[in-house]
Amino acid sequence: MSDIVQKLWGFCHTLRHDGIDYGDYIEQITFLLFLKMADEKQLTLPKGCGWSKLRDHSGTALLDHYSDVLRTLGKTHGILGDIYAEGQSRFNNAVNLKKLINLIDEIEWTSLGVDVKAAAYEGLLEKAASEGKKGAGQYFTPRMLIQSIVRCMKPDPRVHTDFTICDPACGSGGFLVAAYEWFLRQTKGGAIDRTVARRVRTKTYYGQDLVARPRRLALMNLYLHGIEPIITFGDTIYEPPSSQRFDVVLTNPPFGTRGANQAPEREDFTIATSNKQLNFLQHVMTILKPGARAAVVLPDNCLFEDKAGEVFEILMQDCDLHTILRLPRGTFTPYSQGVKANVVFFQKGRPTEHVWIFDARSNVPGITKKDRPLTRQHFAEFEDCYGKDPNGLSKRKDLGEEGRFRSFDIADIKKRGYRLDITWLKDDSIEDADELAEPQELAGEAIAELEAVVDSLREIIELVEKEEGVAP
């Protein structure tokens, strides 16, 4: 697969001369690869939209035919229409389009296995991110982190007949895909009752995204895995939520403050804040069914900034926030290298009594793409400490001040104003000159901290304007 990704990515550089950026390129592969796979599987498509017809054209006729195919497919009913909705050709040069068609035609994609086909997309997205392409971070959460979270959360659709899984900031669908892949392993490849299989395929996996392109990629990514998800297009935190409620929520809300210039006006948000991640946290509380569970990735500032304590106080009254995982430095390398982040795990329906924190950051060398990549081993000890119960109810042991896993009573949390930036290990790597972060990582950390300050300043400005009677 790495050879295939390298070949496809190499051609992307050629297309830059045709005005096609990496995002457009991956999107066009989405369109073309489906047609090739549909041809291999002998699926029925609207008349004239088949792969062989497209492959036989050349020159101006190819450009015109490709545009007609996208237009026709975009008007079809169901997930096919969703994938191709408002799809447009980005090719101005017929030679380049023909070359990409030939590259895809060389490979028999259906013989590679479901996981491998989707890996082509993930590989291209990772390459886009690693080369610093603007916006790549919105598509990508590290696969090793996603898989670890899923192993802890155990999202098993067989639990009951209306079991649902949601990612309200789904990007290209990484959490949803990993949840389904985990389920396949539990069932040894999907050996389940036909009725259950149909429900899992069409009524289990849900998502939402604000940007059309990652939503399209999520639809295709899941379709490649045999899933027909329900992924809506819209602003998760500024638009009223639907009445749909979920059994498991897995999400990594977008980092940063871009677009978060005011607090959403939502009745279900008890705490008014312009911090996007804290609003996502409130949204997750809303969309969980009673007894349901969630895992949410949050940057460090969301554990301690001004409104964080207020949000977590509400959360701990309604939910059992049983576990926090402090992620290694550089976890989001190469796209958000300086961001320090955590995963919070909670279950709705009972108040918090103890918060268990696992420190996977202190005295752990920072993650780099080449020399120290993120691996499953980074989360192995945490998963052992988390235990087999997905709701955090497994018997646990406090490892003391020298260990990485500790328990903190709700009374202690309350004394801290519900701020959860709790550390106890002395991080020797910070004092070791050989372990100093790379300049870009330090710059990233500075940006993250400045963004947190900007959020606080916005809150202050809003308060002043309200007191002075000035409309925000």
Secondary structure, DSSP 4 states (H G I P E B T S, - for coil): -HHHHHHHHHHHHHHGGGT--HHHHHHHHHHHHHHHHHHHTT---STT-SHHHHHH--HHHHHHHHHHHHHHHHTSSSHHHHHHTT-----S-HHHHHHHHHHHHTS-GGGS-HHHHHHHHHHHHHHHHHTT-TTGGGG---HHHHHHHHHHH---GGGSTT--EEETT-TTTHHHHHHHHHHHHHTTTT---HHHHHHHHHSSEEEEESSHHHHHHHHHHHHHTT---EEEES-TTTS---S--EEEEEE-PPPS-TT--S----TT-SS----HHHHHHHHHHHHEEEEEEEEEEEEGGGGTSTTHHHHHHHHHHHEEEEEEEEPPTTTTTTTSTT--EEEEEEEETS--SEEEEEE-STT-PPP-SSSS---THHHHHHHHHH-S-TTS-S------TTSSEEEEEHHHHHHTTT------S--GGGT-GGGPPPHHHHHHHHHHHHHHHHHHHHHHHHHHHHHTT---
